[in-house]
Amino acid sequence: MSPGALEEADVLEFGRALTQLKQAGSMVLVTGSVPQTAFSAVSRQMLGDSTLPRRRLFVLTDTTADAIRERVPGTADPRQTRIIEQCSVTRSVATATTGSDHTVEYVYDDELSALIETVFDAIGALEVGAAPAELRVCVDSLTPLIERYGNQQTFTALHALCWRVRHARGLGHAHLQTDAADVVALFAELFDAHVELRERAGTFQQRWHLRDDDVTTAWLTFEAVDDLQ
């Protein structure tokens, strides 16, 4: 088998598993000690392209709304894109519009529950009339939440968020910039799939672990995974 490729039987099994993830509603954990560009590339895949209707929700704790503009196709309807950005200044919620006409909701609250409540409200608005996998959710990233609130509180919040995305039959993913085995193992159990990222000879690769199907792929090039759109 050539590097970054799958045998035909493996392709079929992996494709079926990804289809099931999309149809049932799921959350994917993306981990690795790689540059942000690798996470952004995977995020673009999971958020879907412009050929199909998509409703996108960004939950930002480690970047800004302007920084994720490249992940949204230029033809995407701004009314179907919501951006929530956690800040730590004072206790309130505010909204503003970016240069791309996407409305950003800023959560100025030190309580993690306030962020989760805002995310739940956004999902409730976006899920109305949505087909399976039409709703796409990106959490970028878990690292500041773990640093600020600790493992237990972050775990509890993530448990609720994963349930809510599944209930909406959406496809969500969360970034965690580490490959520390103990941290990854703790949070991976909350997710339906875990994607490891690495860089080899200047090329980013990903390896999928699908929990319910007990499937682990070889290390794949990003181009080899095209069933998420």
N, C-alpha and C positions, 0 to 999 in steps of 0.2 A: 504494500500500500504506500503510495507516495505521501510525503509529508504534507499535512494540512488537508488530507482527503479522507473520505470514508468509503468502505466497500459498499457495493450496491445494496446488499441486505441491511447493512447498518444504516444507510441513507434512508431506506424505507421505514425502519423501526424508529429512527430519530425523528423523521418527518411526522410520523403518526403521533409520537409523543408530544411534539411541539403543537400539533393541531389540537390535541386534547387540552393542553395548557391554555390555549386561546379560547376554546369553546367553553371550558368549565370556569374560567376565571382563575388567575394565579398571580403569584409574586415570585420574582427572581432576585437572588442576591448575587451581586457582581463584586468580586474581590481581586486584589492583587497589588503588588508594589510596582506600579507602572505609572508613566506620566498621565496627566489628565487627558491628553489627546486620545489615549486608548479608551478610557472610560467614555469620552464623548462619542467616539466612533460606535461603540456598542450601544450607547444610548440612542443614537440616531436610528440604528437598526430596530430597536425595541419600540421606539415611538412611532414607527411606520412612515412610509413615504406619502407622496401626494396623490397617488393613483386611487386610493381608497379613502372613504370618509373616516376621519379620526378625530377624537376629542382628547385633548392633551392637558394633563395637569402636572405642573412642576412644583415640587416642594423643595425649596432651596435653603440650605443651612450653611453651605460652604462655598457659595459662589453667588454671583449677582444675575439679575434678569438679563442684562445686556450680554453676559458671557454665554448664555445658553441659546442665543438667537440663532446660531448656526444649526442647531438641532431641529428647528422647526422649518419645514418646507416653505418657500416663499409664497406658495399658493394657498397655504393653510388659512382657514377662516379665523381671524382673531377672536371672534365671538365663541369659538369652540376651543380656545386655549386659555387656561387659567394658570397664573403664576403666583405662588405663595412664597414669600421670602421672610425667614425668621431673622429678626434683629434683636438687639439687647440694649435698649435705651430706656424706655419707659413703658408703662402698662397701657396699651391701647392697640387698636387695629386701624390701619389707614390704607388707602388705595391711591395709586398713581398710574400714569400711562408711560410706557417706555417709548423710545424712538421708533419701535416696530409696531406701535399701536396696540400692543398687548397690555392689558390691564394687570398691574401687579398689586397684590394685597400684602401689605407689610404687617407682620405680627410682632408688636413690641411688647412682649410679655415673657417674663422669666420662667413661667410655668409651662412645662412640656404639654400638659393637658390642653392649654390654649391653642397650641399649634395643631394638635390632633383634632380638636373640635373644629378649627377652621378648615382643615383638610376634609373632614367628614361633610361639612356644609358644601364644599366645592364639588365633591363626588356626587352628593345628592342632586346638585343642579345639573351636572354634566351627564349623569346616567339616564336621565329621562328620555325614553325612546331609543336608547342606544342598543345596537346589536352586540352580540358577544365579541369581545376583543376590540370593539370600536373605541372604548375608553382606554387610554394609555396613561400610566402614572410613572413619574420619575422622581425618586428621592435622592437628592444630591447635596449632602451625603450623610451617612450615619456617623461618621467620625466625630464631628463636633458635638453631636448629641451624646455619644458615649463619654466624651471628655467632660462635658458639662453636667450630665445627669447620672452617669454611672451605668454599669451593665444592667442592673435590675430594672431601673426605671425605664431605660431605653427598651429593654426586652418587653416589658409590659405594654408600652406604647406601640411597639412594632406588632405585637400580637393582635392588638385591636385594628391596626391599620391593614395588616394582611387579610384579616377577616372581612373588612369593609370592601377592599378591592375585589376579593373573590365574590362577595355578595352582589356586587355590581357587574360581575362577569367581565371585569376589566383585566388588562395585562399590565402589571406594574413591575418596576425594578428599582432596587436600591443599591447605591454605591457604598463600598466600604474599602478604603484605601489601606489595605494591609494583607499580608499572607500569613500572619501569626496564627498558627494552628488552633490554639485554645480560643482565641477571640472568634475566629471564623466558625469553629464547631459550635460555639454557644448560640450564635445567631442563625446559622444555616438551618437549624431544625425548624425554624418558623416559616421557612420558604418552601415553595414547591420545586424549585430548581436552584442550583448554585453554579455560577459561571466563574471559573478562575481565569485570570489574565496573566500573560507573561510576554516578554520580548525576547526574540531569538534572532540574531544576525540582522538586527534592524527591522524585523517584522513582528507585529503584534499577533499573538495567537490566543485562542480561547479553548477551554475544555469544560464541557457541560456535565453536570451531575443531576439527573432527574430522579427525584426521591421516590415517587410512587411507582415508577416503571423500573426502578433499579437499573438505570442506564447510565453509564459513564462513557463519554466519547474519547477518542484520541485528541491530541492537540490539533486544533483546526485553525486555518486562516479565517479572518473575518468574512472573506468572500464566500466561504463554504457554507455559511449559515444564512440562508435567504428565505426561510419559512416563517419569519416573524412579522412580515409586513402586513 
